[in-house]
Amino acid sequence: MNAPIDLTALKGRQQTAWASGDYAVIGTTLQIVGESLAEACDLRWDENVLDVAAGNGNATLAAARRGCKVTSTDYVSTLLERGAERARAEGLNVAFKVADAEALPFEDASFDAVLSTFGVMFAPDQARSASEMARVCRPGGRSGLANWTPEGFIGQLFKTLGRQLPPPAGVQPPALWGVESHLRSLFGEQAAAIAVTPRLFNFRYRSAAHFIDVFRTWYGPVHKAFAALPADKAAALEHDLTDLLNRMNRAGAGSLVVPSEYLEIVITRR
């Protein structure tokens, strides 16, 4: 019989990974996803909005730009600082708070909308994270999510990482949040309606080598993977990532444009 997973220790390692490099370098390029999600949730001026696992604040800024009263949370304080810099630059009034997606420090039904773009999907206790998002959303409010799918590019990237650095046994893969049936199992009891729209985000870089250089320098999970692997396995990972990128590149030999599928989800609270 396998020993139970120490989720506290696992989250500690995740925090270290996401704090390594500088996710904001990557996160800023994903801003369009936050804008699309804000529109999908039909955010209204003066609504109270929570951004969960906000990173450097893409959904946070999108909601604040629409006149919402936004609280931006993450368990990595340095990422919240990057979000705060962006909010100040635009003159947006946003509250920033260090918080764990699995234990949100807010009262029941505190928010009109609860958002997360490529954030809460990485929390190890998926059922608890979903329950917390639903708990703090008022009846009739909306939870909006953007989650990478298993079949899309980022889902495949994490599978490629896993071949060289296997994930902890017994932990559900983050990309399950990009599977509609799994979302319905997580949120179904609290949901009056769940709308799911497949979308694509295009990663745009000079080449596969350029993408790998940026991600191994700045993107926590890739940065930590390369740092943890011996030279031969790091070379194998680079080879596999190059193959994946070139296979999915739709720009031809002169550049790199890789579409990555994600699900845009709007859950109406029962």
GUPALUM-343331 format. One record per residue (C-alpha): residue number from 1; residue in three letters; x, y, z. Coordinates in pm, 1 decimal. Layout:
N
<site NUM,"ala",<X,Y,Z>>;
...
***
This chain:
270
<site 1,"met",<0.0,0.0,0.0>>;
<site 2,"asn",<141.2,339.1,-99.9>>;
<site 3,"ala",<201.9,598.5,170.9>>;
<site 4,"pro",<-29.2,902.2,156.0>>;
<site 5,"ile",<104.7,1201.9,-34.1>>;
<site 6,"asp",<240.8,1486.6,177.6>>;
<site 7,"leu",<53.9,1767.3,1.9>>;
<site 8,"thr",<208.1,2033.6,227.5>>;
<site 9,"ala",<559.8,1930.6,126.1>>;
<site 10,"leu",<452.9,1907.5,-238.3>>;
<site 11,"lys",<308.5,2258.2,-229.9>>;
<site 12,"gly",<631.0,2381.2,-75.3>>;
<site 13,"arg",<825.0,2238.7,-368.4>>;
<site 14,"gln",<575.6,2391.1,-611.7>>;
<site 15,"gln",<613.3,2732.1,-449.2>>;
<site 16,"thr",<988.4,2707.0,-487.8>>;
<site 17,"ala",<948.6,2610.4,-854.4>>;
<site 18,"trp",<709.8,2895.7,-939.3>>;
<site 19,"ala",<927.3,3143.7,-749.1>>;
<site 20,"ser",<1234.4,3038.2,-948.0>>;
<site 21,"gly",<1310.3,3211.3,-1273.6>>;
<site 22,"asp",<1054.7,3489.1,-1331.0>>;
<site 23,"tyr",<714.2,3367.7,-1445.4>>;
<site 24,"ala",<612.4,3725.8,-1524.6>>;
<site 25,"val",<834.3,3715.7,-1835.6>>;
<site 26,"ile",<609.1,3439.5,-1970.9>>;
<site 27,"gly",<288.5,3546.8,-1799.1>>;
<site 28,"thr",<279.0,3891.3,-1956.4>>;
<site 29,"thr",<258.2,3734.0,-2302.7>>;
<site 30,"leu",<-65.9,3557.7,-2199.0>>;
<site 31,"gln",<-258.6,3879.4,-2124.4>>;
<site 32,"ile",<-508.8,3823.4,-2404.5>>;
<site 33,"val",<-637.5,3514.5,-2219.8>>;
<site 34,"gly",<-732.6,3726.3,-1917.9>>;
<site 35,"glu",<-910.1,3978.5,-2140.4>>;
<site 36,"ser",<-1108.5,3706.3,-2315.7>>;
<site 37,"leu",<-1203.7,3546.8,-1983.2>>;
<site 38,"ala",<-1320.1,3880.8,-1840.1>>;
<site 39,"glu",<-1549.7,3923.2,-2139.9>>;
<site 40,"ala",<-1673.6,3563.9,-2118.0>>;
<site 41,"cys",<-1768.5,3626.6,-1752.4>>;
<site 42,"asp",<-1945.3,3950.4,-1855.5>>;
<site 43,"leu",<-1786.7,4144.5,-1569.1>>;
<site 44,"arg",<-1969.5,4456.8,-1451.1>>;
<site 45,"trp",<-1844.9,4784.1,-1304.2>>;
<site 46,"asp",<-1816.3,4772.4,-921.3>>;
<site 47,"glu",<-1842.4,4392.9,-900.4>>;
<site 48,"asn",<-1620.7,4227.2,-640.1>>;
<site 49,"val",<-1378.4,3997.1,-821.9>>;
<site 50,"leu",<-1121.9,3750.5,-685.7>>;
<site 51,"asp",<-827.7,3630.2,-895.3>>;
<site 52,"val",<-702.3,3294.8,-759.1>>;
<site 53,"ala",<-342.4,3182.8,-823.2>>;
<site 54,"ala",<-314.0,3510.9,-1010.2>>;
<site 55,"gly",<53.6,3494.1,-1099.7>>;
<site 56,"asn",<155.9,3836.4,-1228.2>>;
<site 57,"gly",<-205.8,3942.2,-1267.4>>;
<site 58,"asn",<-344.0,3892.1,-1617.6>>;
<site 59,"ala",<-703.6,3827.9,-1507.1>>;
<site 60,"thr",<-655.4,4080.5,-1225.9>>;
<site 61,"leu",<-575.0,4360.2,-1470.9>>;
<site 62,"ala",<-849.5,4256.0,-1712.5>>;
<site 63,"ala",<-1111.1,4276.9,-1435.7>>;
<site 64,"ala",<-976.4,4605.0,-1296.6>>;
<site 65,"arg",<-983.0,4757.4,-1645.2>>;
<site 66,"arg",<-1356.4,4683.3,-1645.9>>;
<site 67,"gly",<-1416.3,4879.7,-1326.7>>;
<site 68,"cys",<-1428.2,4582.8,-1089.9>>;
<site 69,"lys",<-1308.5,4584.7,-729.9>>;
<site 70,"val",<-1036.5,4322.0,-755.6>>;
<site 71,"thr",<-850.8,4115.1,-497.5>>;
<site 72,"ser",<-549.1,3939.7,-651.1>>;
<site 73,"thr",<-410.3,3633.8,-469.3>>;
<site 74,"asp",<-123.0,3390.8,-511.7>>;
<site 75,"tyr",<97.2,3187.7,-278.7>>;
<site 76,"val",<413.5,3336.3,-435.9>>;
<site 77,"ser",<453.8,3691.0,-305.3>>;
<site 78,"thr",<709.5,3793.7,-568.7>>;
<site 79,"leu",<453.6,3727.4,-843.4>>;
<site 80,"leu",<197.5,3946.3,-666.2>>;
<site 81,"glu",<459.6,4220.8,-652.6>>;
<site 82,"arg",<490.3,4203.1,-1032.0>>;
<site 83,"gly",<112.9,4226.6,-1062.2>>;
<site 84,"ala",<111.5,4527.8,-828.8>>;
<site 85,"glu",<373.9,4701.2,-1044.3>>;
<site 86,"arg",<151.7,4654.3,-1349.0>>;
<site 87,"ala",<-158.5,4781.1,-1166.9>>;
<site 88,"arg",<25.4,5092.2,-1044.6>>;
<site 89,"ala",<151.4,5165.0,-1396.3>>;
<site 90,"glu",<-208.8,5176.9,-1517.4>>;
<site 91,"gly",<-345.8,5361.2,-1214.4>>;
<site 92,"leu",<-566.5,5066.3,-1118.4>>;
<site 93,"asn",<-676.3,5017.9,-757.3>>;
<site 94,"val",<-625.3,4647.5,-677.7>>;
<site 95,"ala",<-584.0,4467.9,-343.9>>;
<site 96,"phe",<-306.1,4205.8,-335.2>>;
<site 97,"lys",<-299.0,3925.8,-78.5>>;
<site 98,"val",<-82.1,3616.0,-34.5>>;
<site 99,"ala",<-323.8,3321.8,-22.1>>;
<site 100,"asp",<-337.1,2949.0,-91.2>>;
<site 101,"ala",<-596.7,2839.5,-348.2>>;
<site 102,"glu",<-680.1,2543.8,-124.1>>;
<site 103,"ala",<-757.6,2764.2,179.6>>;
<site 104,"leu",<-885.8,3102.0,61.0>>;
<site 105,"pro",<-900.0,3350.3,352.4>>;
<site 106,"phe",<-1240.1,3494.8,262.7>>;
<site 107,"glu",<-1597.4,3456.8,385.2>>;
<site 108,"asp",<-1853.2,3246.2,200.0>>;
<site 109,"ala",<-2019.7,3420.9,-97.5>>;
<site 110,"ser",<-1779.1,3718.6,-78.2>>;
<site 111,"phe",<-1732.6,3770.7,-453.0>>;
<site 112,"asp",<-1946.3,3825.6,-761.7>>;
<site 113,"ala",<-1686.5,3654.4,-979.3>>;
<site 114,"val",<-1387.9,3429.8,-909.2>>;
<site 115,"leu",<-1124.9,3396.3,-1183.6>>;
<site 116,"ser",<-812.6,3191.3,-1251.1>>;
<site 117,"thr",<-602.9,3179.0,-1567.8>>;
<site 118,"phe",<-360.5,2883.9,-1580.4>>;
<site 119,"gly",<-326.3,2907.8,-1202.1>>;
<site 120,"val",<-558.4,2705.9,-980.3>>;
<site 121,"met",<-515.7,2408.3,-1215.0>>;
<site 122,"phe",<-167.3,2355.8,-1064.1>>;
<site 123,"ala",<-287.0,2324.7,-702.0>>;
<site 124,"pro",<-232.7,1960.8,-597.0>>;
<site 125,"asp",<-564.9,1908.5,-413.4>>;
<site 126,"gln",<-800.3,1966.4,-703.7>>;
<site 127,"ala",<-1127.5,1894.1,-523.9>>;
<site 128,"arg",<-1041.5,2130.4,-239.6>>;
<site 129,"ser",<-937.3,2411.1,-475.6>>;
<site 130,"ala",<-1261.4,2380.3,-671.4>>;
<site 131,"ser",<-1461.8,2372.9,-348.7>>;
<site 132,"glu",<-1289.0,2687.9,-225.5>>;
<site 133,"met",<-1356.0,2874.9,-551.1>>;
<site 134,"ala",<-1722.9,2779.6,-531.7>>;
<site 135,"arg",<-1747.7,2863.8,-160.4>>;
<site 136,"val",<-1633.9,3225.4,-193.7>>;
<site 137,"cys",<-1854.0,3291.4,-501.2>>;
<site 138,"arg",<-2204.0,3422.7,-428.7>>;
<site 139,"pro",<-2512.5,3235.9,-555.1>>;
<site 140,"gly",<-2568.7,3346.7,-913.6>>;
<site 141,"gly",<-2206.5,3461.5,-942.0>>;
<site 142,"arg",<-1954.7,3329.0,-1192.3>>;
<site 143,"ser",<-1630.8,3136.4,-1171.3>>;
<site 144,"gly",<-1415.4,3187.4,-1479.9>>;
<site 145,"leu",<-1125.4,2959.0,-1565.6>>;
<site 146,"ala",<-867.3,2923.9,-1840.4>>;
<site 147,"asn",<-706.3,2577.6,-1826.7>>;
<site 148,"trp",<-460.3,2406.7,-2061.4>>;
<site 149,"thr",<-590.2,2081.3,-2212.8>>;
<site 150,"pro",<-398.1,1751.1,-2202.5>>;
<site 151,"glu",<-391.6,1729.8,-2582.5>>;
<site 152,"gly",<-276.1,2088.1,-2640.4>>;
<site 153,"phe",<82.0,2208.8,-2658.3>>;
<site 154,"ile",<129.9,2292.3,-2288.2>>;
<site 155,"gly",<-32.1,1963.7,-2190.0>>;
<site 156,"gln",<217.3,1789.4,-2418.4>>;
<site 157,"leu",<502.9,1998.3,-2278.0>>;
<site 158,"phe",<426.9,1873.5,-1926.0>>;
<site 159,"lys",<407.2,1514.2,-2052.2>>;
<site 160,"thr",<749.8,1567.5,-2211.5>>;
<site 161,"leu",<888.8,1699.0,-1881.6>>;
<site 162,"gly",<736.2,1398.6,-1706.0>>;
<site 163,"arg",<928.2,1151.9,-1921.0>>;
<site 164,"gln",<1257.2,1282.1,-1778.7>>;
<site 165,"leu",<1133.4,1395.3,-1436.3>>;
<site 166,"pro",<825.3,1191.7,-1336.9>>;
<site 167,"pro",<561.6,1379.4,-1134.2>>;
<site 168,"pro",<479.6,1264.0,-778.7>>;
<site 169,"ala",<283.7,937.7,-776.7>>;
<site 170,"gly",<-81.9,966.8,-685.6>>;
<site 171,"val",<-122.9,1336.7,-772.2>>;
<site 172,"gln",<-378.0,1417.7,-1040.5>>;
<site 173,"pro",<-220.5,1589.0,-1342.4>>;
<site 174,"pro",<-298.2,1963.3,-1370.2>>;
<site 175,"ala",<-420.8,1922.6,-1729.8>>;
<site 176,"leu",<-726.6,1732.6,-1600.0>>;
<site 177,"trp",<-865.9,2083.5,-1539.5>>;
<site 178,"gly",<-872.7,2107.9,-1918.7>>;
<site 179,"val",<-1110.3,1808.3,-1948.5>>;
<site 180,"glu",<-1479.0,1902.6,-1948.1>>;
<site 181,"ser",<-1599.0,1584.9,-1775.7>>;
<site 182,"his",<-1347.7,1638.4,-1494.4>>;
<site 183,"leu",<-1458.5,1999.4,-1450.1>>;
<site 184,"arg",<-1817.2,1883.1,-1420.1>>;
<site 185,"ser",<-1714.8,1632.4,-1154.1>>;
<site 186,"leu",<-1531.6,1908.4,-962.1>>;
<site 187,"phe",<-1797.6,2179.8,-985.8>>;
<site 188,"gly",<-2119.7,2004.3,-1084.2>>;
<site 189,"glu",<-2286.8,2002.4,-742.4>>;
<site 190,"gln",<-2231.6,2376.7,-692.0>>;
<site 191,"ala",<-2307.5,2480.5,-1051.2>>;
<site 192,"ala",<-2633.1,2600.4,-1203.5>>;
<site 193,"ala",<-2461.2,2603.6,-1544.1>>;
<site 194,"ile",<-2117.1,2528.6,-1689.7>>;
<site 195,"ala",<-2020.1,2677.5,-2027.2>>;
<site 196,"val",<-1703.1,2542.6,-2189.6>>;
<site 197,"thr",<-1537.7,2697.0,-2496.2>>;
<site 198,"pro",<-1218.3,2554.5,-2653.0>>;
<site 199,"arg",<-972.6,2830.2,-2745.0>>;
<site 200,"leu",<-616.6,2863.3,-2873.1>>;
<site 201,"phe",<-330.1,3072.8,-2746.6>>;
<site 202,"asn",<-39.5,3119.9,-2987.3>>;
<site 203,"phe",<311.8,3108.8,-2843.5>>;
<site 204,"arg",<529.9,3329.1,-3066.0>>;
<site 205,"tyr",<909.1,3297.3,-3057.3>>;
<site 206,"arg",<1197.7,3310.3,-3305.0>>;
<site 207,"ser",<1260.4,2937.0,-3305.2>>;
<site 208,"ala",<1238.6,2623.5,-3092.0>>;
<site 209,"ala",<1579.7,2708.3,-2945.7>>;
<site 210,"his",<1458.4,3058.7,-2853.0>>;
<site 211,"phe",<1145.3,2917.5,-2681.8>>;
<site 212,"ile",<1351.3,2665.0,-2482.4>>;
<site 213,"asp",<1603.6,2930.9,-2379.9>>;
<site 214,"val",<1327.5,3161.8,-2251.6>>;
<site 215,"phe",<1137.7,2885.7,-2071.0>>;
<site 216,"arg",<1439.4,2721.3,-1908.7>>;
<site 217,"thr",<1551.9,3063.7,-1784.1>>;
<site 218,"trp",<1220.7,3210.3,-1665.5>>;
<site 219,"tyr",<939.9,2948.8,-1644.2>>;
<site 220,"gly",<958.8,2780.1,-1303.3>>;
<site 221,"pro",<866.8,2417.5,-1389.7>>;
<site 222,"val",<1098.7,2405.4,-1693.7>>;
<site 223,"his",<1373.3,2598.7,-1510.3>>;
<site 224,"lys",<1363.1,2354.9,-1217.8>>;
<site 225,"ala",<1349.1,2049.0,-1444.5>>;
<site 226,"phe",<1665.2,2143.1,-1631.8>>;
<site 227,"ala",<1838.1,2233.3,-1304.2>>;
<site 228,"ala",<1749.9,1896.4,-1149.3>>;
<site 229,"leu",<1854.1,1673.5,-1439.6>>;
<site 230,"pro",<2203.4,1538.9,-1507.3>>;
<site 231,"ala",<2359.8,1654.6,-1833.1>>;
<site 232,"asp",<2253.1,1354.4,-2042.1>>;
<site 233,"lys",<1889.1,1373.6,-1933.5>>;
<site 234,"ala",<1885.6,1752.1,-1974.9>>;
<site 235,"ala",<2009.6,1702.9,-2332.1>>;
<site 236,"ala",<1737.7,1441.6,-2390.2>>;
<site 237,"leu",<1475.3,1683.8,-2257.2>>;
<site 238,"glu",<1600.9,1960.4,-2484.9>>;
<site 239,"his",<1587.0,1721.4,-2781.0>>;
<site 240,"asp",<1230.7,1613.2,-2697.5>>;
<site 241,"leu",<1110.5,1970.9,-2647.1>>;
<site 242,"thr",<1270.2,2076.6,-2976.4>>;
<site 243,"asp",<1093.5,1790.9,-3153.6>>;
<site 244,"leu",<758.1,1883.6,-2994.3>>;
<site 245,"leu",<795.4,2252.2,-3082.5>>;
<site 246,"asn",<897.7,2190.1,-3441.6>>;
<site 247,"arg",<618.7,1937.3,-3487.3>>;
<site 248,"met",<354.0,2185.4,-3365.6>>;
<site 249,"asn",<504.6,2495.3,-3531.2>>;
<site 250,"arg",<268.6,2644.4,-3792.7>>;
<site 251,"ala",<503.8,2927.3,-3900.1>>;
<site 252,"gly",<749.0,2734.1,-4116.0>>;
<site 253,"ala",<1126.2,2734.6,-4083.3>>;
<site 254,"gly",<1168.5,3111.0,-4040.4>>;
<site 255,"ser",<989.8,3156.5,-3708.3>>;
<site 256,"leu",<790.6,2977.8,-3436.8>>;
<site 257,"val",<415.1,3003.5,-3380.5>>;
<site 258,"val",<277.8,2718.7,-3170.9>>;
<site 259,"pro",<-96.7,2708.7,-3096.9>>;
<site 260,"ser",<-182.9,2573.6,-2752.4>>;
<site 261,"glu",<-538.4,2465.8,-2680.5>>;
<site 262,"tyr",<-706.0,2568.9,-2357.6>>;
<site 263,"leu",<-1060.3,2562.0,-2224.4>>;
<site 264,"glu",<-1234.8,2885.7,-2131.3>>;
<site 265,"ile",<-1489.0,2793.4,-1864.4>>;
<site 266,"val",<-1767.9,2997.4,-1704.4>>;
<site 267,"ile",<-1943.6,2832.3,-1410.4>>;
<site 268,"thr",<-2260.0,2995.1,-1276.5>>;
<site 269,"arg",<-2293.6,2935.3,-902.1>>;
<site 270,"arg",<-2607.6,2759.0,-789.1>>;
***
